[in-house]
Amino acid sequence: MAVETVLVAVGPRDYERIERLAEETIDIAGPTGASVVLAHAFTTAGYEEAQSNLQLGGASPDKIAERDATIRDLEAVLAGTEIDYTIRGAVGDPGEAMVDLAATCEADIVVVGGRERSPTGKALFGSVAQSIMLEAPCPTLYVRTGTE
């Protein structure tokens, strides 16, 4: 299976994982020549709040995602490489929106960040990363905080 498109699903708490997300993305996309899609999914309320805070009323989800701090940090890392990337935004349930984006951009792999969870936390359904891993139309790489 050739890897042509890597979708990096970025969430509001992924600032803790920037280095690891960037490292894993470069390790996949660099050798394969794949393009990267940096994606952020907003809840409806989060999207409206971001539009208001950024004074970008009526702006598309893509434009709002371009202003996300975590996306910008990843973009800065990728700008120092020869990896082609685009930025996409979506509005809705974050897990469903990322799965939809993975299908739309025909991703060959999704890179998603997460945190270490307790055994009880692992048993509970509902995390965005977990829904992406279960529903994505392609393989998913889970990048956990605190791993090397």
N, C-alpha and C positions, 0 to 999 in steps of 0.2 A: 504494500500500500504506500503510495507516494504521499508525502505531506506537502500540500500546496498552500493551505490556509490554516492559520492558527488563530483561534478566538481566545482572547484573554478577558475573562469575566472579572471586572473590577467592581468592588463594593465599597461602601462608606468606611469600613474598618480596615481596608487593605493597605493603608499607609504603613502599617506595621510590617507588611510583607513585601514592600516595594523591591528590595534587593533580591529576594528569593524569586518573586514573580518575574522580574527582569532576567535574572540568571537562567531560569528554566526556559523562558520564552526564547532567549538568544540561543541556548543550547539546542533547541528544537528547530527554530527557523533559520539560524545561520547556516548550518551544514546542508540543509535541504533546499535552501533558496525560497522558502515559503514566505508568503506575505502574512502580515499580522493585522488583526482587527482588535483594537483596544476598545472594549465595550463597557458601558455603564448603564445599568437599568435603574430607573427612578420609579418610585411609587407615584401615584397621581399627586398626592400631597407634597412629596419631595420635589417633584418636577415644578409644581406651582411655586413652592417656596424658593427654589433655585432661580426661577425666572424673576421673581420679585427681588431677591437678594442681589442678583447680578444686574438688575434693571434691564432685563432682556425679554420683556413681555412679547409673546408671540414667536419667540425663537424656537427653532426645531429642537428635538431631543439631541440631535447630533451636535448642534451649536452649544447647547448647555453642557453636554459631556466634554466638549473640548475645553471647557473652563474648570472641570473637576480637578482638584489638586492632585489626586492619586493618578489620574490619567496624565496630567501634565508631567508628573515625576517620571512615569514610565516612558512618556514621549521623549523626555530629555535624555534618558538612557539609550533609547533606540535611535535617537538622532545621531549618536556617536558611532553607529554601526552602518552597515550597508543594507540593512533590512528595511524593506518597504512596509509601511503601515498606514492604516486609516483609523479614524475614530468614529464610533457609532454610539448612539444613544437610543434608549427605548423607554417607553412608559408603560407601567402595568405591574403585575406581580413579578418581582425581580427574577425568580427562578424560571417562570414561564417565558418571560421576555428574553432571557439569555438562551433558552432552548430554541425559541423561535428565531433569534438572531443566528444561532449556530446553523440552523436549517437554511435560512435565507442566504447566508454568505457561503454556504456549502463548506463549513469548517471540517477539516480532517481531524482536528483535536481541539478540545477546549481546555484551557488552563484556568483553574479556579483556586482561589485562596481560601484558607480557613484557619481555625484555631484548634488547639488541642482541646478535646472535650473529655469530660468525665465519663465513666461507664454508663451512668444514668443519662447523660447528655447524648451519648451515642445511640441509646435506645429510643430516644425521642425523635419523631419525624418532624419536619417542618423547616429545617435550615435551608437556606438558599443553595448553599454548596451541595447539600445532599440531594435536593430536587434536581439540580443540574446534572449531577452524576447519574441519577437514576433515569432521567428522561432525555438526555442529550442524544442526538442522532449519530454521534461519533464517540470515540474514546475520550476520556476525561483524565487530566492530570491534576491531582489534588496537591496543592502546595501548602503545607502546614507551618505555622509559626513555630520557631524553636527547633527546626530541623536543619541539618547541614547537608 
